[in-house]
Amino acid sequence: MLRVVDLPEPHAGPGEVRVRVRAAAVNPGDTLLRSGVHARAFDGVPAPYVLGMDIAGVIDEIGPGTETELSPGEAVMAMVIPLGPAAGGYAEHVVLPAGWVVRAPAGVDHAAAATLPMNGLTARLALDQLALAPGSVLAVIGAAGILGGYLVQMGRHAGLTVVADAAPADEALVRLSGATDVVARGSGVAERVRARYPDGVDAVADTALAGPALLAAVRDGGAYARFRGADEPGGHEFDGDGRITVRTTFVPDYAGRTDKLDQIRRLAESGVLTPRVAATLPAAEAADAHRRLEAGGLRGRLVLTF
């Protein structure tokens, strides 16, 4: 279903900037869109459809009358919503409102910068929704993945105690991310977390889509963050058993939040966040990137280069 097409070159209008894309990360959300799960969202939208939620590149055009601190030639990054004000990020040029684009972290190349916006904002939104006080205990399930890793790093930076799961081969990686404690991943992980924290943790972030079984790890009055809706593959329908608050993290809620994205930039510049690139592929090999992502086992993002 993925193929290279020629489209008219877009240009920045008032209030907009154009990014010459150099790198676009490939995310699970992209594979969901490609699979047709959200086909109804494209009703009334003319084909072809362009995927991609993460871009990094350089500003190469500023629309007339646009007020921005950005200048042509500056390295930037942005989160793109394929059904938002622009098509997706798998493109040589993407036009966005100026407020959606921030400078890329200094010293971070385009491929690495492309892994930060959507995943970083997802982690930021989840932590904002959970609103845990410093010293609280957060369990991150799926901690070896890039979203899980960002949650571990940002949670520790916020003063949280972070317990994370990992397979033996990933334990060193998860500890390097800053996990305070590590338990074995897989079936029964909630019980292993509860064994370490008998009163239950304050919150669980379920990036592994493990579902309701994780509620057993959470104390009464605690919270559970999920990253798929009940109607999506890997999603679950539940309400927290009346004792736990369920938060659904929907990253488009932070689309255009320059303040939040700039936080991600600063965290990467300071070394709190460490981007992970599994491999780079030419944009024409997007189909292969999707196959590799869906096969699993990656410990970083695949990135398309333009």
C-alpha positions as a printed NumPy array, in Angstrom:
array([[  0.   ,   0.   ,   0.   ],
       [  2.997,   2.319,   0.329],
       [  4.463,   3.794,  -2.813],
       [  6.297,   6.906,  -3.953],
       [  4.128,   9.525,  -5.663],
       [  4.75 ,  12.999,  -7.054],
       [  2.585,  15.722,  -5.539],
       [  2.491,  19.468,  -6.18 ],
       [  5.14 ,  21.333,  -4.231],
       [  3.531,  23.022,  -1.19 ],
       [  4.36 ,  26.604,  -0.218],
       [  4.092,  28.419,   3.086],
       [  1.197,  30.825,   3.439],
       [  0.583,  33.482,   6.082],
       [  1.444,  32.19 ,   9.553],
       [  3.207,  29.137,   8.129],
       [  6.684,  27.797,   7.543],
       [  7.898,  25.11 ,   5.185],
       [ 10.295,  22.41 ,   6.338],
       [ 12.612,  20.686,   3.895],
       [ 12.355,  17.284,   5.513],
       [ 15.584,  15.364,   5.957],
       [ 14.306,  12.633,   8.279],
       [ 10.916,  11.189,   9.257],
       [ 10.563,   8.605,  12.022],
       [  8.396,   5.523,  11.48 ],
       [  5.993,   4.951,  14.383],
       [  3.332,   2.386,  15.329],
       [  0.709,   5.042,  14.632],
       [  1.862,   5.099,  11.015],
       [  1.38 ,   1.354,  10.646],
       [ -2.1  ,   1.644,  12.154],
       [ -3.089,   4.276,   9.601],
       [ -1.634,   2.235,   6.759],
       [ -3.505,  -0.883,   7.915],
       [ -6.883,   0.828,   7.459],
       [ -7.899,   0.769,  11.119],
       [ -8.709,   4.481,  10.92 ],
       [ -9.964,   4.489,   7.333],
       [-13.098,   6.419,   8.267],
       [-10.941,   9.333,   9.376],
       [ -9.998,   9.824,   5.73 ],
       [-13.596,  10.143,   4.545],
       [-13.752,  13.202,   2.314],
       [ -9.965,  13.545,   2.181],
       [ -8.676,  13.13 ,  -1.388],
       [ -6.054,  10.445,  -2.007],
       [ -3.154,   9.867,  -1.989],
       [ -2.685,   9.834,   1.765],
       [  0.682,  10.767,   3.252],
       [  1.686,   9.113,   6.522],
       [  4.18 ,  10.227,   9.153],
       [  3.982,  12.071,  12.476],
       [  7.623,  13.004,  13.133],
       [  9.89 ,  15.17 ,  11.027],
       [ 13.25 ,  16.867,  11.258],
       [ 14.904,  19.055,   8.655],
       [ 15.543,  22.709,   7.872],
       [ 13.335,  25.737,   7.378],
       [ 13.408,  26.634,   3.697],
       [ 10.439,  28.984,   3.359],
       [  8.571,  31.388,   5.638],
       [  5.114,  32.516,   4.648],
       [  4.264,  36.201,   4.126],
       [  3.563,  38.062,   7.337],
       [  4.563,  35.089,   9.5  ],
       [  5.899,  36.022,  12.934],
       [  8.51 ,  33.501,  14.019],
       [ 11.939,  33.366,  15.61 ],
       [ 12.933,  30.7  ,  13.108],
       [ 15.108,  31.566,  10.127],
       [ 15.673,  29.896,   6.772],
       [ 18.357,  27.234,   7.056],
       [ 17.761,  26.489,  10.75 ],
       [ 17.528,  22.857,  11.807],
       [ 14.066,  22.157,  13.206],
       [ 11.709,  19.367,  14.258],
       [  7.948,  19.011,  14.509],
       [  5.095,  16.639,  15.15 ],
       [  2.737,  16.306,  12.186],
       [ -0.875,  15.127,  12.257],
       [ -1.622,  13.463,   8.895],
       [ -5.224,  14.666,   9.052],
       [ -4.318,  18.055,  10.498],
       [ -3.276,  21.283,   8.8  ],
       [ -0.749,  19.402,   6.65 ],
       [ -0.371,  15.978,   5.14 ],
       [  1.923,  13.527,   6.879],
       [  5.655,  13.708,   7.342],
       [  6.803,  11.176,   4.733],
       [  7.478,  13.98 ,   2.258],
       [ 10.298,  16.173,   1.016],
       [  8.433,  19.339,   2.031],
       [  5.916,  19.828,   4.84 ],
       [  4.1  ,  23.102,   5.484],
       [  2.963,  23.729,   9.064],
       [  1.768,  26.598,  11.251],
       [  4.893,  28.312,  12.537],
       [  3.883,  27.534,  16.123],
       [  4.123,  23.793,  15.486],
       [  7.845,  23.888,  14.696],
       [ 10.782,  24.275,  17.087],
       [ 14.531,  24.284,  16.717],
       [ 16.149,  20.862,  16.779],
       [ 18.351,  20.133,  19.793],
       [ 21.893,  21.398,  19.342],
       [ 24.301,  18.591,  18.538],
       [ 21.542,  16.162,  17.488],
       [ 21.452,  15.094,  13.851],
       [ 18.292,  15.006,  11.738],
       [ 17.66 ,  11.275,  12.135],
       [ 17.907,  11.398,  15.921],
       [ 15.859,  14.605,  16.137],
       [ 13.069,  12.92 ,  14.164],
       [ 12.566,  10.396,  16.976],
       [ 11.796,  13.097,  19.543],
       [  8.6  ,  15.052,  18.746],
       [  5.745,  12.536,  18.782],
       [  7.238,  10.089,  21.261],
       [  8.526,  12.863,  23.493],
       [  5.183,  14.644,  23.473],
       [  3.367,  11.369,  24.191],
       [  5.552,  10.815,  27.242],
       [  5.126,  14.449,  28.302],
       [  1.331,  14.258,  27.979],
       [  1.141,  11.008,  29.937],
       [  3.183,  12.458,  32.787],
       [  1.118,  15.648,  32.753],
       [ -2.09 ,  13.607,  32.923],
       [ -0.802,  11.467,  35.773],
       [  0.405,  14.577,  37.659],
       [  2.533,  12.583,  40.07 ],
       [  4.323,  14.393,  42.885],
       [  8.094,  13.973,  43.247],
       [  8.81 ,  10.774,  45.134],
       [  5.787,   8.969,  43.701],
       [  6.294,   5.514,  42.204],
       [  5.658,   5.048,  38.481],
       [  5.788,   1.633,  36.795],
       [  6.701,   1.785,  33.1  ],
       [  5.746,  -1.374,  31.227],
       [  7.442,  -1.735,  27.858],
       [ 10.404,   0.26 ,  29.15 ],
       [ 12.857,  -0.998,  26.521],
       [ 10.88 ,   0.638,  23.711],
       [ 11.509,   4.218,  22.748],
       [  8.322,   5.6  ,  24.331],
       [  8.939,   3.578,  27.472],
       [ 12.52 ,   4.785,  27.58 ],
       [ 11.453,   8.416,  27.29 ],
       [  8.945,   7.899,  30.106],
       [ 11.655,   6.413,  32.322],
       [ 14.045,   9.272,  31.6  ],
       [ 11.462,  12.025,  32.009],
       [  9.977,  10.402,  35.095],
       [ 13.336,  10.231,  36.812],
       [ 14.048,  13.83 ,  35.804],
       [ 10.758,  14.797,  37.494],
       [ 11.86 ,  13.164,  40.737],
       [  9.809,   9.981,  40.45 ],
       [ 10.806,   6.516,  41.554],
       [ 10.55 ,   4.482,  38.343],
       [ 10.179,   0.711,  38.293],
       [ 10.492,  -0.735,  34.813],
       [ 10.19 ,  -4.128,  33.144],
       [ 12.841,  -5.652,  30.914],
       [ 13.952,  -8.891,  29.326],
       [ 17.452,  -9.985,  30.385],
       [ 18.933,  -8.659,  27.141],
       [ 17.374,  -5.228,  27.747],
       [ 18.04 ,  -4.801,  31.454],
       [ 21.239,  -2.804,  30.979],
       [ 19.505,  -0.481,  28.506],
       [ 16.585,   0.118,  30.865],
       [ 18.875,   0.774,  33.815],
       [ 20.906,   3.171,  31.687],
       [ 17.674,   5.075,  31.015],
       [ 17.468,   5.662,  34.757],
       [ 15.073,   3.042,  36.076],
       [ 15.253,   2.86 ,  39.868],
       [ 14.218,  -0.783,  39.881],
       [ 13.812,  -3.437,  37.185],
       [ 11.545,  -6.487,  37.134],
       [ 11.302,  -9.249,  34.545],
       [  8.955,  -8.51 ,  31.668],
       [  6.154, -10.809,  30.518],
       [  3.231, -12.603,  32.092],
       [  2.869, -11.866,  35.795],
       [  4.71 ,  -8.546,  35.668],
       [  2.023,  -6.85 ,  37.792],
       [  2.583,  -9.392,  40.559],
       [  6.347,  -8.872,  40.373],
       [  5.892,  -5.113,  40.681],
       [  3.508,  -5.591,  43.605],
       [  6.033,  -7.861,  45.313],
       [  8.552,  -4.987,  45.258],
       [  5.945,  -2.401,  46.263],
       [  3.413,  -4.193,  48.513],
       [  1.159,  -1.136,  48.837],
       [  1.003,  -0.775,  45.054],
       [  2.591,   1.82 ,  42.796],
       [  1.048,   5.242,  42.309],
       [  0.664,   4.81 ,  38.556],
       [  1.383,   2.503,  35.638],
       [  2.252,   3.636,  32.106],
       [  1.342,   0.741,  29.824],
       [  3.361,   1.27 ,  26.651],
       [  3.4  ,  -2.518,  26.071],
       [ -0.422,  -2.633,  25.764],
       [ -0.586,  -5.312,  28.467],
       [ -4.024,  -4.152,  29.547],
       [ -6.178,  -4.709,  32.651],
       [ -3.814,  -7.264,  34.203],
       [ -1.593,  -4.348,  35.187],
       [ -4.221,  -2.856,  37.472],
       [ -3.119,  -5.339,  40.131],
       [  0.133,  -3.388,  40.481],
       [ -1.598,  -0.071,  41.27 ],
       [ -2.665,   1.121,  44.694],
       [ -6.234,   2.157,  45.391],
       [ -6.657,   5.732,  44.178],
       [ -3.772,   5.366,  41.746],
       [ -3.79 ,   5.775,  37.981],
       [ -3.216,   3.824,  34.78 ],
       [ -2.091,   5.461,  31.518],
       [ -2.998,   3.696,  28.274],
       [ -1.769,   4.537,  24.793],
       [ -4.399,   2.883,  22.583],
       [ -8.136,   3.365,  22.511],
       [-10.43 ,   0.421,  23.18 ],
       [-11.354,   0.211,  19.483],
       [ -7.732,   0.025,  18.274],
       [ -5.551,  -3.081,  17.924],
       [ -3.99 ,  -3.763,  21.299],
       [ -6.56 ,  -1.574,  23.053],
       [ -8.659,  -2.704,  26.008],
       [-12.065,  -1.757,  27.347],
       [-12.022,  -1.232,  31.108],
       [-12.688,   1.456,  33.681],
       [-10.139,   0.828,  36.423],
       [-12.473,  -1.28 ,  38.583],
       [-13.736,   1.88 ,  40.237],
       [-10.577,   2.21 ,  42.332],
       [ -8.098,   3.385,  39.706],
       [ -8.254,   6.371,  37.337],
       [ -7.716,   5.405,  33.703],
       [ -6.016,   8.045,  31.549],
       [ -6.025,   7.745,  27.762],
       [ -3.005,   9.483,  26.293],
       [ -3.939,  10.897,  22.879],
       [ -0.928,  12.789,  21.567],
       [ -2.834,  14.97 ,  19.041],
       [ -4.032,  16.837,  22.147],
       [ -0.527,  18.315,  22.255],
       [ -0.373,  19.169,  18.553],
       [  0.862,  22.72 ,  18.169],
       [  2.03 ,  22.953,  21.796],
       [  5.281,  24.746,  21.101],
       [  5.938,  25.077,  24.844],
       [  5.781,  21.333,  25.369],
       [  7.829,  20.503,  22.282],
       [ 10.456,  23.037,  23.299],
       [ 10.682,  21.247,  26.655],
       [ 11.531,  18.093,  24.722],
       [ 14.234,  20.   ,  22.841],
       [ 15.801,  21.249,  26.066],
       [ 15.714,  17.806,  27.669],
       [ 17.517,  16.335,  24.662],
       [ 20.11 ,  19.115,  24.661],
       [ 20.82 ,  18.557,  28.352],
       [ 21.141,  14.783,  27.937],
       [ 18.021,  13.879,  29.906],
       [ 16.475,  12.391,  26.753],
       [ 18.639,  10.192,  24.556],
       [ 17.2  ,   9.646,  21.066],
       [ 17.531,   6.107,  19.732],
       [ 17.737,   5.388,  16.021],
       [ 17.476,   1.704,  15.118],
       [ 18.38 ,   2.296,  11.451],
       [ 17.934,   4.791,   8.642],
       [ 16.411,   3.866,   5.293],
       [ 15.832,   5.857,   2.108],
       [ 12.274,   7.164,   1.939],
       [ 11.545,   4.907,  -1.024],
       [ 11.962,   1.936,   1.342],
       [  9.09 ,   2.976,   3.627],
       [  7.27 ,  -0.319,   3.021],
       [ 10.289,  -2.25 ,   4.272],
       [ 10.455,   0.015,   7.324],
       [  6.829,  -0.789,   8.131],
       [  7.497,  -4.513,   7.799],
       [ 10.493,  -4.285,  10.114],
       [  8.585,  -2.266,  12.699],
       [  5.671,  -4.695,  12.704],
       [  8.065,  -7.645,  13.088],
       [  9.017,  -6.229,  16.502],
       [ 12.213,  -6.354,  18.496],
       [ 13.468,  -2.847,  17.69 ],
       [ 15.07 ,  -0.802,  20.458],
       [ 14.886,   2.512,  18.653],
       [ 13.027,   4.117,  15.78 ],
       [ 13.469,   3.385,  12.114],
       [ 13.946,   6.684,  10.285],
       [ 13.29 ,   7.488,   6.629],
       [ 15.743,   9.892,   5.015],
       [ 14.986,  12.369,   2.225]])
